Amino acid sequence: MGILGLSKLIADIAPHAVKEMEIKNYFGRKIAIDAYMSLYQFLIAVRSDGNQLVSVDGETTSHLMGTFYRTIRLVENGIKPVYVFDGKPPDMKSHQLNKRAERREEAEKELQKATEAGDQENIEKFNRRLVKVTKQHNEEARELLKLMGVPVVEAPCEAEAQCAALVKAGKVFATATEDMDALTFGTNVLLRHLTFSEARKMPVQEFHLDQVLKGLELEQSEFIDLCILLGCDYCGSIRGIGPKRAIELIRQHRCLEEVLRNIDTEKYPPPENWDFKRARELFLQPEVADPKDIELKWSDPDEEGLVKFLCGDKQFNEERVRNGAKKLMKARTGTTQGRLDGFFTVKSVPNPKRKAEEDKKNAAKKKAKTAGGGRGRKPK
């Protein structure tokens, strides 16, 4: 879910914090990608257009198709992707997971009604709501990425938190996800739409946390309280307080404790047993692996391994898979130099002849100034 209404709030109040970029602008950049969100996009996109890709056994393979071809596209644009997978969800997320289960159950009922009525629009709508990234999807995606020579990181808990830790440690340039809570976890740069298909013609949105905080006139701890007030995955929010009212309250009172002391809790009752303090701790000190212990290593693709994994039962076209592997290899050898601005500070080298001429002119000016130093003075 991320943070409810945060992207629109930033667009309204701090638009300078968001840039629209092309994928080619990230040549030579290492980028941490939220694997769950990426896989979910691929499953949603294919299911919504009715062309579900399946193996011989009838198992979906659209997550593999999307991961394979989008990753090739990233690498061809000089990007060094690293996919970060979720670990166990924090205990406080259980209420959100329960809500999702309830919504899935409701969507199944609505889908059945739509199917019986032949309502194609609602069939597509509720089909999308039933999409779920499974353990098998994750395992297959990990195997594919390793065969492609792309590093995979297993987060102990939330992938967005691990991505943010990698960014803050300077291991990667940005976090790529659609979930805005990557900013709440403190990623310096957030990229949205990076793994969207080219057909959607959507530019990459680049959010800069320092500019977000400056535009919203908040410190990071205050920003976290704002995100909790807007609505996050860890606890409920106060009914009746929308985004504009939320930022007004945080700007005025600076923390949720003071907000609660100064609002009419009869009119705006907080959720029962509202443990916003624990939610705050999860954002401030999430469970992550130490970036110093994580080695990000990109390697040559295993062409034969890819053919064996994707062709046959999974019904990928062998020629296309081999062509994809060759593209990966070509892109890898073509981008090893990386971004020069990451290694050097460009300095102008003075031209000796020009420098001698300038020194001569400066000496002449100094001499003329000294010679005419008494001009304009009145005689004593």
PEWO-V755523 format. One record per helix or strand of 3 or more residues. SS is the DSSP state (hx for helix, st for strand). FROM is the first residue (numbers start at 1). LEN is the number of residues. Records with the same first field share a line. If there is no record, write none. Layout:
SS: FROM-LEN + FROM-LEN
This chain:
hx: 6-8 + 15-3 + 23-4 + 35-14 + 62-15 + 91-27 + 120-10 + 135-14 + 159-10 + 181-4 + 198-3 + 209-8 + 220-11 + 243-11 + 256-7 + 276-9 + 291-3 + 303-8 + 312-3 + 318-17 + 340-3 + 352-20
st: 18-4 + 30-5 + 80-6 + 152-3 + 174-3 + 189-4 + 204-5
